[in-house]
Amino acid sequence: MTTPDTLHTGGCHCDAIRFEVLAPKRLVVYNCNCSICHKKQNKHFIVPKSKFTLVKGEDNLTTYTFNTHQAKHTFCKTCGVQCFYTPRSNPDGYGVAPHCLDPGTVEHVTVENFDGQNWEQQIETSDIRSRSKE
């Protein structure tokens, strides 16, 4: 039995970026240790693109890619905060930073480690790809 989604709102530090996302109140958050996620302490939950709406700030986003250029690391041009991005594991969805959500809609966070340093092996045993499916 799945729980109904809740409308969460959020944004970057300077509020130039605002978004809405439909996701459970009880989030499964991935803690990745790949080179970039480790440096920026990226923790994120995955949603299908259809459950994410950028409300404000498209013109204030910039994107960084590296290595395979499959992951699109978007962040605010003004304050530098990454609220969401397109992960390599889920090009059909978004990785959303739970710490960028406005308070009051999250009941619980479960953190699962994702071994991004060994991405090819980890993706075969993780359920992360299913997270961006409707």
TAZI-V690719 format. One record per residue. N is the residue number from 0. RES is the residue in one letter. PHI is phi as a letter, one per 40 degrees, with the letter a starting at -180 (999 if undefined). OMEGA is omega as a letter, one per 30 degrees, with the letter a starting at -180 (NA if undefined). D_LAST is the distance of its C-alpha to the last C-alpha in Angstrom with 2 decimals. Layout:
N:RES:PHI:OMEGA:D_LAST / N:RES:PHI:OMEGA:D_LAST
This chain:
0:M:999:l:14.75 / 1:T:c:l:12.10 / 2:T:c:a:13.53 / 3:P:c:l:12.67 / 4:D:c:l:11.74 / 5:T:b:l:14.90 / 6:L:c:l:15.86 / 7:H:b:l:17.47 / 8:T:b:l:19.86 / 9:G:a:a:21.62 / 10:G:a:l:23.71 / 11:C:c:a:26.22 / 12:H:c:a:29.73 / 13:C:c:l:31.53 / 14:D:g:l:28.88 / 15:A:c:l:28.85 / 16:I:b:l:25.05 / 17:R:b:a:23.00 / 18:F:a:l:19.27 / 19:E:b:l:16.86 / 20:V:a:l:13.61 / 21:L:c:a:11.44 / 22:A:a:l:11.33 / 23:P:c:l:13.12 / 24:K:c:l:16.90 / 25:R:b:a:17.25 / 26:L:c:l:15.99 / 27:V:b:a:15.90 / 28:V:b:l:17.71 / 29:Y:c:l:18.72 / 30:N:b:a:22.37 / 31:C:c:l:22.96 / 32:N:b:l:26.53 / 33:C:c:a:26.43 / 34:S:d:a:29.27 / 35:I:c:l:27.68 / 36:C:c:l:25.50 / 37:H:c:a:28.65 / 38:K:c:a:30.82 / 39:K:b:l:28.69 / 40:Q:f:a:27.45 / 41:N:c:l:23.79 / 42:K:b:a:21.57 / 43:H:a:l:17.93 / 44:F:b:a:14.56 / 45:I:b:l:11.38 / 46:V:b:l:8.59 / 47:P:c:l:6.46 / 48:K:d:a:9.32 / 49:S:c:a:8.31 / 50:K:b:a:8.88 / 51:F:b:l:12.16 / 52:T:b:l:15.36 / 53:L:c:a:18.64 / 54:V:c:a:21.20 / 55:K:a:l:24.31 / 56:G:h:a:25.79 / 57:E:d:a:24.34 / 58:D:c:l:28.00 / 59:N:b:l:28.58 / 60:L:c:l:26.01 / 61:T:b:a:27.24 / 62:T:b:l:25.63 / 63:Y:b:l:27.00 / 64:T:b:l:26.25 / 65:F:a:l:28.27 / 66:N:f:a:28.69 / 67:T:c:a:25.92 / 68:H:g:l:24.86 / 69:Q:c:l:21.17 / 70:A:c:l:20.39 / 71:K:b:a:21.03 / 72:H:c:a:22.67 / 73:T:c:l:22.92 / 74:F:a:a:25.39 / 75:C:c:l:27.67 / 76:K:c:a:30.89 / 77:T:c:a:32.90 / 78:C:b:l:32.15 / 79:G:g:a:30.30 / 80:V:c:l:27.43 / 81:Q:c:l:24.05 / 82:C:c:a:21.48 / 83:F:a:l:18.49 / 84:Y:a:l:18.23 / 85:T:b:a:16.31 / 86:P:c:l:16.67 / 87:R:d:a:17.98 / 88:S:c:a:15.61 / 89:N:b:l:12.46 / 90:P:c:l:13.66 / 91:D:c:a:10.27 / 92:G:a:l:9.97 / 93:Y:b:l:12.71 / 94:G:c:a:14.85 / 95:V:b:l:16.22 / 96:A:c:a:19.66 / 97:P:c:a:19.93 / 98:H:c:l:23.62 / 99:C:c:l:22.96 / 100:L:c:l:21.43 / 101:D:c:a:23.97 / 102:P:c:l:25.46 / 103:G:h:a:24.76 / 104:T:b:a:21.07 / 105:V:c:l:20.45 / 106:E:c:a:21.91 / 107:H:a:l:21.67 / 108:V:b:l:20.76 / 109:T:b:a:20.60 / 110:V:b:l:21.48 / 111:E:b:l:20.81 / 112:N:c:l:22.89 / 113:F:b:a:21.64 / 114:D:c:a:24.60 / 115:G:c:l:24.20 / 116:Q:c:l:27.88 / 117:N:b:a:27.04 / 118:W:d:a:23.66 / 119:E:c:l:23.89 / 120:Q:c:a:24.73 / 121:Q:c:a:22.30 / 122:I:c:l:19.17 / 123:E:c:a:20.16 / 124:T:b:a:20.29 / 125:S:c:l:17.58 / 126:D:c:a:14.04 / 127:I:d:a:13.21 / 128:R:c:a:11.41 / 129:S:c:a:8.69 / 130:R:c:a:8.16 / 131:S:c:l:6.62 / 132:K:c:l:3.81 / 133:E:c:NA:0.00
